[in-house]
Amino acid sequence: MAGKSPRSPFPLSRALAAFSLVGALGACQALSGDGDGGPAPGPTGADSAGDPYVPGDGNGGYDVQHYRLKLAITPGDARELDGTAEITARATQRLSRFDLDLTGLDVSSVTVDGRTAQRRQDGRELVVTPDRPLERGATFTTVVRYSGRPRTINDSQLGTYGWVRTSDGVFVACQPSGAHTWFPGNDHPSDKATFDFEITVPEGLTAIANGLPDQMPRGQEPGRPTPTTTPAPTAPTAGTPGVVPASHRRSTTTTWRVREPMATYLATVNVGRFAIRTGRTPSGVPVLSAVDPTLPSVSLADFHDRNTRVTEELAKLFGPYPFGSTGGLVDNAAVNFALETQTRPVYGSFGADQTIIAHELAHQWFGDSVSVGRWQDIWLNEGFATYAEWIWGERIGLRTVQREFDERYQDPGNTDLWNVPPGNPGRKEMFGSSVYERGGMTLHMLRKKVGDAKFFDILRTWTRERRHGTGTTPQFVEVAERVSGQQLDAFFKAWLFDRGRPAL
């Protein structure tokens, strides 16, 4: 994730602090199915992943393999979303009951392996009791039918994120805990899964999600020799700007597939009017770029070219691009951040500077392919993306990486950096400047300590060995020591875990 920094004219980092989705979103009215919905005898899955940085997020007792989300989205309606989530998972223990994360939506039915299951809503948890226990190791399919109007998260410190409404549709960016506002699941990055999206929207609007569609929007195809730009047609308005009256509404449906595992917070569905350009990188990776045509300051041609070029060049530094497509989307959303939604980062109406594109596309390796298994290690996402941002800035003639480092190091009074250890910043500072900037500085010092060849070998080894999985700081330290042949415990302790400015 990146946002606007007061230290720079372009987006760099977003200072975030603690929050509670329960407080922000409120509790939901309990829902019950057949039977009393009460606790069943026998083993039950944990109602949390146990991550103190995001209390209540995630669940235990199962490992999701695949989400198939069938979504009908009608922007501006009181019932804006009709959804069916088909969740295929493997039981990691014997289960008589398990939880899914879901907030603020009405559930009409739940089945497990085709049989009606008891259900009840308990705050942010959808508690599911199958009609018979699930044995350890069993693969099972849960189908949840639900509807409602997803609640945008408005936090006094974080700002607006999650399901964000725009003048003509929806912009979805969910780090760290917004996914369960629009679909049920195991909402913690330690449980990654593949995704299919079947999205129906009013005619005249376009839906763009992660991955690649079965058919490109507006009839475009990846790799077309001469990319085309296709603005969506104008639709009549009714009440909410850009929304087609229900009595005149026809619809279009698209299917998008994510074939590599993805964390729930990286899932996105964006609905609106977009100019779209497609193509391929020189290495053959399909590229899809989209821009809201009401943003005159954003050039689709430049945005698409930068997505293509940055993806290609970062692959030379970090190893093969880890996914089946790349690109990005700029919408007219009133947010001050971008998010590395997998395969297709999303940017608010401020646009997409070259360095912020480098930041978000670097996340495809660091954060998306190799994800954190616990939010304490978020520097493995943000510090790495910040360092890639500095590298790209140097390449295009902005400040050198060394100058980026020196500017920060030479300010001993910057308590945000020196009093917050990025390796364990605490929940209030998990997206603070230390995680981004001191995290990037740590990598620069590692590079100087082991040399360029070993440094980039460490990064490529990390992305290769942890590809499509998760990683922790101790695991990264082990890779760095193994590849460099140096003992680095004291170095990482000083730069990641100690308070105060480390000595050079």
Summary of the structure (lengths in Angstrom):
residues: 504
radius of gyration: 22.4
end to end distance: 28.7
largest distance: 69.2
contacts: 1830
relative contact order: 0.11
helix: 27%
strand: 28%
